[in-house]
Amino acid sequence: MRRFEYFEPATLGEATQLLSGGGHVLAGGTDLLVEMKEQLRRVDRVVNIKKIPGIAGLTYDEREGLRIGALVTARQVELSSIVKEKYSGLVQAVRELGSIQVRNRATIVGNVCRASPSADTLPPLIADAAVAEIHAASGTRKVLLEEFFTGPGKTVLGADELMTAIVLPLPAPRTGKVYIKHGRRKAMELATVGVAVSITLNAEVRVVLGAVAPTPIRARKAEEVLQGRKLNEELIEKAAQAAADESRPISNVRASAGYRRDMVRVLTRRALEQAMRCC
């Protein structure tokens, strides 16, 4: 491992100042430390944010919804009874995230900021209309998570910005949430295709696809097929095909583009059927 500078800021202001000078954030470290050790990423300055107060909480409020602080681990989310009850799609996704050892260290915000197109947490968070809270020296701003990603490994974060939390609004009554992942193995595997669905009965439908485009994408044409209509087998199949048509997969070592597109159709249909049963 190459030599690097190490800092432990005590405030958000100190952290953003260090980041503006080319620092890399350390929270869980499950990606950063591995890439540093294997010399896959050149890092000259590490900024450990674990001593900053106010960014470690996992809280739920009946008006504000769920707030996931920047230091909240995947395991905390996985074990939370309120997340299981209100945001079941996210829990399903978190259970697919690496091993239990990884989930005890990896943070949800870190997984989001990594911006991998195949990251399991991204589709359900977008399906839940999640908002990123971002802090910089100039102030704070909020960004819808579906607008946060600009490409593989790329986001709207500036050099001096730090995501401090993700906020998920309170789900409406009679809402079903599902995430389905397909990979070559049943565990410890990146998604070949991931589909998240959120359905509020006789109201909003959101369908989000992962690992089939440079960023997670909402299948808006599929949503239009279902919006405001009573779902039946024919409509679900039509929406599943629309989602497949909207996907933009590539061929790589995990699967061909054609196979991924077929799996989008299959998984979207399954997710919609399961979500309807949960409403």
C-alpha positions in Angstrom: 0.0 0.0 0.0 1.3 3.5 -0.9 1.9 6.1 1.8 -1.0 8.5 2.4 -2.1 11.3 4.7 -4.7 10.5 7.3 -7.2 12.9 9.0 -10.0 12.6 11.5 -12.0 15.8 11.3 -14.4 16.6 14.2 -16.8 18.7 12.2 -18.4 18.7 8.8 -16.6 22.0 8.0 -13.2 20.4 8.6 -14.2 17.4 6.5 -15.3 19.4 3.5 -12.2 21.5 3.6 -10.0 18.4 3.6 -12.0 16.8 0.8 -11.6 20.0 -1.3 -7.9 19.3 -1.2 -8.2 15.9 -2.8 -9.3 13.8 0.1 -11.1 10.4 -0.1 -13.9 9.7 2.4 -13.5 6.7 4.8 -16.7 5.5 6.5 -17.0 1.7 6.2 -13.9 1.4 4.0 -15.0 -1.9 2.4 -14.3 -0.5 -1.1 -11.7 2.2 -0.4 -9.3 0.1 1.7 -9.4 -2.9 -0.7 -8.7 -0.7 -3.7 -5.8 1.1 -1.9 -4.3 -2.2 -0.9 -4.5 -3.6 -4.4 -3.3 -0.3 -5.8 -6.5 0.1 -7.9 -7.0 3.6 -6.7 -4.4 6.3 -6.1 -5.1 7.9 -2.8 -3.0 10.6 -1.2 -5.3 11.7 1.6 -7.8 9.7 3.6 -10.6 11.6 5.5 -12.1 9.4 8.3 -15.6 10.9 9.0 -16.4 8.6 12.0 -15.8 11.2 14.6 -18.2 13.8 13.2 -21.3 14.0 15.4 -24.8 13.9 14.0 -24.3 11.6 11.0 -24.6 8.2 12.6 -28.3 7.9 13.3 -30.9 5.7 11.8 -34.2 7.4 12.7 -37.9 7.2 11.7 -40.5 9.9 12.0 -44.2 9.6 11.1 -44.0 12.9 9.3 -40.5 12.9 7.9 -40.0 9.2 7.1 -36.7 7.3 7.4 -33.4 9.1 7.8 -30.2 7.1 7.1 -27.1 8.9 8.4 -23.8 8.7 6.6 -22.3 6.2 9.1 -25.3 3.8 9.3 -24.2 0.4 8.2 -26.0 -2.0 5.9 -26.4 -4.4 8.9 -28.2 -1.7 11.0 -30.7 -1.3 8.1 -31.1 -5.0 7.7 -32.0 -5.6 11.4 -34.2 -2.5 11.8 -37.8 -3.6 12.5 -39.2 -0.3 11.2 -37.3 -0.6 7.9 -38.6 -4.2 7.5 -42.1 -2.9 8.0 -42.1 0.2 5.9 -39.3 -0.2 3.4 -39.2 -4.0 2.6 -37.6 -3.5 -0.8 -34.6 -1.9 0.8 -34.2 -4.7 3.3 -34.4 -7.3 0.6 -31.6 -5.4 -1.3 -29.4 -5.0 1.8 -29.5 -8.7 2.5 -27.9 -9.2 -1.0 -25.0 -6.9 -0.2 -21.8 -8.9 0.2 -21.3 -11.1 3.3 -22.5 -10.4 6.9 -18.9 -9.2 7.7 -19.1 -6.7 4.9 -22.6 -5.6 5.9 -21.4 -4.9 9.5 -18.9 -2.4 8.1 -20.3 -1.1 4.8 -22.5 2.0 5.0 -25.6 2.6 2.9 -24.4 6.1 2.0 -21.0 4.7 1.0 -22.7 2.1 -1.3 -24.7 4.9 -2.9 -21.7 7.2 -3.4 -19.7 4.3 -5.0 -22.3 4.7 -7.8 -21.9 1.2 -9.2 -24.6 0.5 -11.8 -25.1 -3.0 -10.2 -25.3 -1.8 -6.6 -28.2 -3.5 -4.9 -29.3 -0.6 -2.7 -29.8 1.9 -5.5 -33.0 0.6 -7.3 -35.1 0.3 -4.1 -33.9 3.7 -2.7 -34.9 5.3 -6.0 -38.2 3.4 -6.0 -38.8 4.9 -2.5 -38.2 8.4 -3.8 -35.1 8.8 -1.6 -33.4 12.2 -1.3 -29.7 12.8 -0.6 -28.7 15.5 1.8 -25.3 17.0 0.8 -23.1 19.3 2.8 -20.5 21.7 1.5 -18.6 24.7 2.7 -21.1 26.9 0.9 -24.1 25.2 2.6 -26.4 22.2 2.2 -28.5 21.0 -0.7 -30.9 18.1 -1.4 -30.9 16.0 -4.5 -33.4 13.3 -5.6 -31.4 10.1 -5.7 -32.7 9.3 -9.2 -30.8 12.5 -10.3 -27.7 11.8 -8.3 -25.8 9.5 -10.7 -24.2 10.7 -13.9 -22.4 7.5 -15.0 -20.6 4.4 -13.7 -18.8 5.5 -10.5 -19.8 9.2 -11.1 -22.2 11.4 -9.2 -23.2 15.1 -8.9 -21.0 15.4 -5.7 -18.5 18.2 -5.9 -14.9 17.9 -4.7 -15.8 19.6 -1.4 -19.1 18.0 -0.8 -20.1 15.2 1.6 -23.4 13.3 1.6 -24.5 13.3 5.2 -27.8 11.4 5.0 -30.4 9.7 2.8 -34.0 10.5 3.6 -36.9 8.2 2.5 -40.4 9.7 2.6 -43.2 8.0 4.6 -44.8 5.3 2.4 -48.5 5.7 1.6 -50.9 3.2 3.0 -51.4 0.0 1.0 -48.0 0.2 -0.6 -46.1 -2.9 -1.7 -42.3 -2.7 -2.1 -40.1 -5.5 -3.7 -36.5 -5.9 -4.9 -35.4 -8.9 -6.9 -31.8 -9.5 -7.9 -30.5 -12.0 -10.4 -26.9 -13.2 -10.5 -24.8 -16.2 -11.3 -24.6 -17.2 -7.6 -27.1 -16.9 -4.7 -24.7 -15.0 -2.5 -21.6 -12.8 -2.6 -22.4 -11.8 -6.2 -22.9 -8.6 -8.1 -26.3 -8.2 -9.8 -26.6 -9.3 -13.4 -30.0 -7.6 -13.2 -31.8 -5.9 -10.4 -35.5 -4.7 -10.3 -37.2 -2.6 -7.6 -40.9 -1.9 -7.6 -43.0 0.3 -5.4 -46.8 0.1 -5.9 -49.4 2.2 -4.0 -52.8 0.7 -4.7 -54.8 2.7 -7.2 -52.1 5.4 -7.1 -48.4 5.6 -7.9 -46.2 2.9 -9.5 -42.4 3.1 -9.6 -40.2 0.6 -11.4 -36.4 1.0 -11.2 -33.8 -1.1 -13.0 -30.2 -1.8 -11.9 -27.2 -3.2 -13.8 -28.8 -2.7 -17.2 -27.6 0.9 -18.0 -24.7 3.2 -17.0 -26.8 4.3 -14.0 -29.9 2.9 -12.3 -32.9 4.0 -14.3 -36.7 4.4 -13.8 -38.7 2.4 -16.4 -41.0 5.3 -17.0 -42.8 3.7 -20.0 -43.5 0.7 -17.8 -44.9 3.0 -15.1 -47.1 4.7 -17.6 -48.7 1.4 -18.6 -49.7 0.8 -15.0 -50.3 4.3 -13.6 -53.8 4.7 -12.2 -55.1 1.4 -13.5 -56.2 -1.8 -11.9 -53.4 -4.2 -12.4 -54.1 -7.5 -14.1 -51.9 -10.2 -15.8 -52.2 -8.6 -19.2 -51.1 -5.1 -18.0 -48.3 -6.5 -15.9 -46.9 -8.4 -18.9 -47.2 -5.3 -21.0 -45.3 -3.2 -18.4 -42.6 -5.9 -18.1 -42.0 -5.8 -21.8 -41.9 -2.0 -21.7 -39.3 -2.1 -19.0 -37.2 -4.6 -21.0 -37.4 -2.3 -24.1 -36.3 0.7 -21.9 -33.2 -1.1 -20.6 -29.8 -0.4 -22.1 -27.7 -3.4 -21.0 -24.2 -4.3 -22.2 -22.6 -7.7 -22.8 -19.8 -8.6 -20.3 -18.4 -11.6 -18.4 -21.6 -11.9 -16.4 -24.2 -12.0 -19.2 -25.0 -10.9 -22.7 -27.1 -7.8 -23.4 -29.9 -10.0 -24.8 -30.0 -12.2 -21.7 -30.1 -9.2 -19.4 -32.9 -7.7 -21.4 -34.9 -10.9 -21.2 -34.3 -11.0 -17.4 -35.6 -7.5 -17.0 -38.9 -8.6 -18.4 -39.0 -11.7 -16.2 -38.0 -10.0 -13.0 -40.2 -6.9 -13.6 -43.2 -9.2 -13.9 -42.3 -11.1 -10.8 -41.7 -8.0 -8.8 -45.0 -6.4 -9.8 -46.9 -9.5 -8.9 -45.2 -9.8 -5.5 -45.7 -6.1 -4.8 -49.4 -6.3 -5.6 -49.8 -9.1 -3.0 -48.2 -6.9 -0.4 -50.5 -3.9 -1.0 
